[in-house]
């Protein structure tokens, strides 16, 4: 167990700045670069068989950093291309006051209520599917949705029928 730790410590001490520099060149942001290096370290050292050769490990880390960066960019690009399918933009522009009020009202819900609302109205899942996702009874989901609708209606000043 101490074998990998000493190798890890040596690698981070000797090659850490170079790895962060490499990640910085990819991301252009110091915080993102640090996150990228940390995630790569987790992936490489998360495996049971880690060698002791620093140069070989650095190669693995550089490859992991590159793969993580490319995957993240690909995921971000795909999200930008498909985001419009999930939410229709407001033709007059976003009403920031309404957006803030809805976000504030959602944050005041309990975690289970908020999860039920998101799964029901954003993910468009049925009550049985929500119950399966949350590992609870359908009646519990219905109770959370009813309570959430009541709270949202009261906080947003709308009738409960328009919240459904």
TORKOL-4160 file (C-alpha; in steps of 0.2 Angstrom, whole numbers, padded with zeros to 4 digits, m for minus):
164
<pt num="1" X="0000" Y="0000" Z="0000"/>
<pt num="2" X="0014" Y="0012" Z="0004"/>
<pt num="3" X="0022" Y="0008" Z="m0013"/>
<pt num="4" X="0009" Y="0017" Z="m0023"/>
<pt num="5" X="0009" Y="0032" Z="m0010"/>
<pt num="6" X="0028" Y="0035" Z="m0012"/>
<pt num="7" X="0027" Y="0034" Z="m0031"/>
<pt num="8" X="0012" Y="0046" Z="m0031"/>
<pt num="9" X="0021" Y="0058" Z="m0019"/>
<pt num="10" X="0036" Y="0057" Z="m0030"/>
<pt num="11" X="0027" Y="0060" Z="m0046"/>
<pt num="12" X="0017" Y="0075" Z="m0039"/>
<pt num="13" X="0032" Y="0083" Z="m0032"/>
<pt num="14" X="0043" Y="0080" Z="m0047"/>
<pt num="15" X="0031" Y="0081" Z="m0062"/>
<pt num="16" X="0016" Y="0090" Z="m0054"/>
<pt num="17" X="0020" Y="0107" Z="m0061"/>
<pt num="18" X="0023" Y="0101" Z="m0078"/>
<pt num="19" X="0007" Y="0091" Z="m0078"/>
<pt num="20" X="m0003" Y="0107" Z="m0072"/>
<pt num="21" X="0006" Y="0117" Z="m0086"/>
<pt num="22" X="0001" Y="0104" Z="m0099"/>
<pt num="23" X="m0017" Y="0104" Z="m0093"/>
<pt num="24" X="m0017" Y="0123" Z="m0093"/>
<pt num="25" X="m0011" Y="0124" Z="m0111"/>
<pt num="26" X="m0027" Y="0113" Z="m0115"/>
<pt num="27" X="m0039" Y="0122" Z="m0104"/>
<pt num="28" X="m0033" Y="0140" Z="m0103"/>
<pt num="29" X="m0039" Y="0141" Z="m0085"/>
<pt num="30" X="m0028" Y="0137" Z="m0070"/>
<pt num="31" X="m0043" Y="0131" Z="m0060"/>
<pt num="32" X="m0049" Y="0119" Z="m0074"/>
<pt num="33" X="m0031" Y="0113" Z="m0076"/>
<pt num="34" X="m0030" Y="0109" Z="m0058"/>
<pt num="35" X="m0046" Y="0099" Z="m0059"/>
<pt num="36" X="m0041" Y="0090" Z="m0074"/>
<pt num="37" X="m0024" Y="0085" Z="m0066"/>
<pt num="38" X="m0033" Y="0079" Z="m0051"/>
<pt num="39" X="m0046" Y="0069" Z="m0060"/>
<pt num="40" X="m0032" Y="0061" Z="m0071"/>
<pt num="41" X="m0023" Y="0056" Z="m0055"/>
<pt num="42" X="m0038" Y="0048" Z="m0048"/>
<pt num="43" X="m0041" Y="0038" Z="m0064"/>
<pt num="44" X="m0023" Y="0032" Z="m0065"/>
<pt num="45" X="m0020" Y="0029" Z="m0047"/>
<pt num="46" X="m0037" Y="0022" Z="m0045"/>
<pt num="47" X="m0032" Y="0006" Z="m0053"/>
<pt num="48" X="m0025" Y="m0008" Z="m0043"/>
<pt num="49" X="m0009" Y="m0011" Z="m0054"/>
<pt num="50" X="0001" Y="0005" Z="m0054"/>
<pt num="51" X="0020" Y="0004" Z="m0059"/>
<pt num="52" X="0034" Y="0013" Z="m0051"/>
<pt num="53" X="0041" Y="0021" Z="m0067"/>
<pt num="54" X="0039" Y="0039" Z="m0065"/>
<pt num="55" X="0041" Y="0042" Z="m0084"/>
<pt num="56" X="0028" Y="0029" Z="m0088"/>
<pt num="57" X="0016" Y="0035" Z="m0076"/>
<pt num="58" X="0018" Y="0053" Z="m0082"/>
<pt num="59" X="0014" Y="0047" Z="m0100"/>
<pt num="60" X="m0002" Y="0038" Z="m0093"/>
<pt num="61" X="m0007" Y="0054" Z="m0084"/>
<pt num="62" X="m0004" Y="0065" Z="m0099"/>
<pt num="63" X="m0015" Y="0053" Z="m0110"/>
<pt num="64" X="m0028" Y="0053" Z="m0096"/>
<pt num="65" X="m0028" Y="0072" Z="m0095"/>
<pt num="66" X="m0030" Y="0073" Z="m0114"/>
<pt num="67" X="m0044" Y="0061" Z="m0115"/>
<pt num="68" X="m0053" Y="0069" Z="m0100"/>
<pt num="69" X="m0051" Y="0086" Z="m0109"/>
<pt num="70" X="m0057" Y="0080" Z="m0126"/>
<pt num="71" X="m0072" Y="0071" Z="m0118"/>
<pt num="72" X="m0077" Y="0086" Z="m0108"/>
<pt num="73" X="m0076" Y="0097" Z="m0124"/>
<pt num="74" X="m0086" Y="0084" Z="m0134"/>
<pt num="75" X="m0099" Y="0083" Z="m0120"/>
<pt num="76" X="m0100" Y="0102" Z="m0119"/>
<pt num="77" X="m0102" Y="0104" Z="m0138"/>
<pt num="78" X="m0115" Y="0091" Z="m0139"/>
<pt num="79" X="m0124" Y="0100" Z="m0125"/>
<pt num="80" X="m0124" Y="0116" Z="m0134"/>
<pt num="81" X="m0130" Y="0108" Z="m0149"/>
<pt num="82" X="m0145" Y="0099" Z="m0141"/>
<pt num="83" X="m0149" Y="0111" Z="m0127"/>
<pt num="84" X="m0162" Y="0120" Z="m0138"/>
<pt num="85" X="m0172" Y="0104" Z="m0139"/>
<pt num="86" X="m0175" Y="0103" Z="m0120"/>
<pt num="87" X="m0180" Y="0121" Z="m0117"/>
<pt num="88" X="m0188" Y="0133" Z="m0128"/>
<pt num="89" X="m0180" Y="0151" Z="m0127"/>
<pt num="90" X="m0192" Y="0165" Z="m0123"/>
<pt num="91" X="m0194" Y="0175" Z="m0139"/>
<pt num="92" X="m0194" Y="0192" Z="m0129"/>
<pt num="93" X="m0179" Y="0187" Z="m0119"/>
<pt num="94" X="m0178" Y="0180" Z="m0102"/>
<pt num="95" X="m0187" Y="0188" Z="m0088"/>
<pt num="96" X="m0174" Y="0188" Z="m0075"/>
<pt num="97" X="m0186" Y="0192" Z="m0061"/>
<pt num="98" X="m0197" Y="0177" Z="m0065"/>
<pt num="99" X="m0182" Y="0166" Z="m0067"/>
<pt num="100" X="m0175" Y="0171" Z="m0050"/>
<pt num="101" X="m0192" Y="0169" Z="m0042"/>
<pt num="102" X="m0194" Y="0151" Z="m0049"/>
<pt num="103" X="m0176" Y="0146" Z="m0044"/>
<pt num="104" X="m0179" Y="0153" Z="m0027"/>
<pt num="105" X="m0195" Y="0144" Z="m0025"/>
<pt num="106" X="m0187" Y="0128" Z="m0031"/>
<pt num="107" X="m0173" Y="0130" Z="m0018"/>
<pt num="108" X="m0186" Y="0131" Z="m0004"/>
<pt num="109" X="m0193" Y="0114" Z="m0008"/>
<pt num="110" X="m0186" Y="0099" Z="0002"/>
<pt num="111" X="m0173" Y="0088" Z="m0008"/>
<pt num="112" X="m0186" Y="0074" Z="m0011"/>
<pt num="113" X="m0199" Y="0087" Z="m0017"/>
<pt num="114" X="m0187" Y="0096" Z="m0028"/>
<pt num="115" X="m0181" Y="0079" Z="m0036"/>
<pt num="116" X="m0199" Y="0074" Z="m0039"/>
<pt num="117" X="m0203" Y="0090" Z="m0048"/>
<pt num="118" X="m0187" Y="0090" Z="m0059"/>
<pt num="119" X="m0190" Y="0071" Z="m0063"/>
<pt num="120" X="m0208" Y="0074" Z="m0067"/>
<pt num="121" X="m0208" Y="0091" Z="m0076"/>
<pt num="122" X="m0191" Y="0092" Z="m0083"/>
<pt num="123" X="m0187" Y="0074" Z="m0087"/>
<pt num="124" X="m0205" Y="0070" Z="m0090"/>
<pt num="125" X="m0205" Y="0054" Z="m0081"/>
<pt num="126" X="m0221" Y="0045" Z="m0075"/>
<pt num="127" X="m0225" Y="0043" Z="m0056"/>
<pt num="128" X="m0220" Y="0024" Z="m0057"/>
<pt num="129" X="m0203" Y="0029" Z="m0065"/>
<pt num="130" X="m0200" Y="0042" Z="m0052"/>
<pt num="131" X="m0203" Y="0030" Z="m0038"/>
<pt num="132" X="m0191" Y="0018" Z="m0046"/>
<pt num="133" X="m0178" Y="0031" Z="m0048"/>
<pt num="134" X="m0180" Y="0037" Z="m0030"/>
<pt num="135" X="m0182" Y="0020" Z="m0023"/>
<pt num="136" X="m0199" Y="0024" Z="m0014"/>
<pt num="137" X="m0217" Y="0021" Z="m0016"/>
<pt num="138" X="m0228" Y="0029" Z="m0029"/>
<pt num="139" X="m0239" Y="0036" Z="m0016"/>
<pt num="140" X="m0224" Y="0045" Z="m0008"/>
<pt num="141" X="m0220" Y="0052" Z="m0025"/>
<pt num="142" X="m0238" Y="0058" Z="m0027"/>
<pt num="143" X="m0237" Y="0066" Z="m0010"/>
<pt num="144" X="m0221" Y="0075" Z="m0014"/>
<pt num="145" X="m0227" Y="0082" Z="m0030"/>
<pt num="146" X="m0244" Y="0088" Z="m0022"/>
<pt num="147" X="m0234" Y="0096" Z="m0008"/>
<pt num="148" X="m0222" Y="0104" Z="m0020"/>
<pt num="149" X="m0236" Y="0111" Z="m0031"/>
<pt num="150" X="m0244" Y="0119" Z="m0017"/>
<pt num="151" X="m0228" Y="0127" Z="m0010"/>
<pt num="152" X="m0223" Y="0133" Z="m0028"/>
<pt num="153" X="m0241" Y="0140" Z="m0031"/>
<pt num="154" X="m0241" Y="0149" Z="m0015"/>
<pt num="155" X="m0223" Y="0156" Z="m0017"/>
<pt num="156" X="m0225" Y="0161" Z="m0035"/>
<pt num="157" X="m0243" Y="0168" Z="m0033"/>
<pt num="158" X="m0251" Y="0157" Z="m0046"/>
<pt num="159" X="m0266" Y="0145" Z="m0045"/>
<pt num="160" X="m0261" Y="0127" Z="m0042"/>
<pt num="161" X="m0269" Y="0122" Z="m0058"/>
<pt num="162" X="m0257" Y="0132" Z="m0068"/>
<pt num="163" X="m0242" Y="0124" Z="m0059"/>
<pt num="164" X="m0248" Y="0107" Z="m0065"/>
